[in-house]
Each structure stands twice: as structure tokens, then as C-alpha cells.
Amino acid sequence: MFIIYDAVDVAFEVYKFILIARIILSFVKHNPYNPVIRFIYDLSEPYLGIFRRVIPPVGMIDFSPIAAFFTLSIIQYWIVLPLVRAIF
């Protein structure tokens, strides 16, 4: 059971790092055809697109990544906490 808990928790943490990388890339000039950057965009865009449809940008500032990160943390809590309770 610890393996399932660890796998789920690591998956959420890796996706959080991908979102952080995507946020940092929005401030830095980069080559959009780089395979690593393309990979980050391909993984994060479907999730961020949900929030961009709901939260419009305010001027030059896009608050959707913040809402996406916060929502991902809540979802992680809802999924990981029952796994921890099931173990103990």
C-alpha cells in the first residue's frame, strides 16, 4: 500500500514542478521548438486551459496558473489523505 501512496504523491509533485517550470518559462525568452520545452507545454496546457477559460487575464497578468496550482494541491490532498488513512 505504501507503493501506491508514494506513486500517487510523486506523480502530483512532478506535475507541480512541471507547472512551476511552465510559469518560469512564461517570464523567460525560450525556443518553443526545443523538445524539453515542448514537452512541458504539451503536459501543462490541457490542465491550464481549463482555468484560462474560466479566469480571464487581468491586463498582462494571467492568474490561471496560480488557481491551477492551488486546485492541484487540493486535489492531491483529497486523493492522498484517504490513501494515508487506508494504510494506517
C-alpha positions in Angstrom: 0.0 0.0 0.0 2.9 2.3 0.6 3.9 1.9 -3.0 0.5 3.2 -4.2 0.7 6.2 -1.8 4.2 7.0 -2.9 3.5 6.7 -6.6 0.4 9.0 -6.4 2.2 11.5 -4.2 5.2 11.6 -6.5 3.0 12.0 -9.6 1.4 15.1 -8.1 4.7 16.6 -7.1 6.2 16.0 -10.5 3.2 17.7 -12.1 3.6 20.6 -9.7 7.2 21.0 -10.9 6.0 21.0 -14.5 3.6 23.8 -13.7 6.3 25.8 -12.0 8.6 25.3 -15.0 5.8 26.5 -17.2 5.3 29.6 -15.1 9.0 30.3 -15.2 9.1 29.8 -18.9 6.4 32.5 -19.3 8.9 35.0 -18.0 12.0 33.9 -20.0 12.6 34.1 -23.7 12.9 30.5 -24.9 12.9 28.4 -28.1 9.3 26.9 -28.4 10.7 24.2 -30.6 13.0 22.8 -28.0 11.8 19.2 -27.2 12.0 19.7 -23.4 10.0 23.0 -23.6 7.6 21.4 -26.0 7.1 18.5 -23.5 6.4 20.9 -20.7 3.9 22.8 -22.7 2.2 19.7 -24.0 1.8 18.3 -20.5 0.6 21.5 -18.8 -1.6 23.1 -21.5 -4.7 20.8 -21.2 -4.8 21.4 -17.4 -4.1 25.2 -17.6 -6.6 25.6 -20.5 -9.4 24.7 -18.2 -8.5 27.6 -15.9 -7.9 30.0 -18.7 -11.4 29.5 -20.0 -12.8 30.4 -16.5 -10.3 33.1 -15.3 -9.6 35.8 -17.9 -6.2 37.5 -17.8 -6.2 40.8 -16.0 -4.2 43.1 -18.2 -0.8 41.5 -18.7 -1.2 39.2 -15.7 -2.6 35.7 -16.0 -3.9 34.3 -12.7 -4.9 30.9 -14.1 -1.6 29.2 -13.2 -2.0 30.2 -9.6 -5.5 28.9 -9.5 -4.4 25.7 -11.3 -1.6 25.1 -8.8 -3.9 25.7 -5.8 -6.5 23.4 -7.2 -3.9 20.7 -7.9 -2.8 20.9 -4.3 -6.4 20.5 -3.1 -7.0 17.5 -5.4 -3.7 16.0 -4.1 -4.9 16.4 -0.6 -8.2 14.8 -1.3 -6.6 11.8 -3.0 -3.5 11.2 -0.9 -5.2 11.7 2.5 -7.6 8.7 2.1 -4.6 6.6 1.0 -2.8 7.5 4.2 -5.8 6.7 6.3 -6.2 3.4 4.5 -2.6 2.5 5.3 -2.9 3.2 9.0 
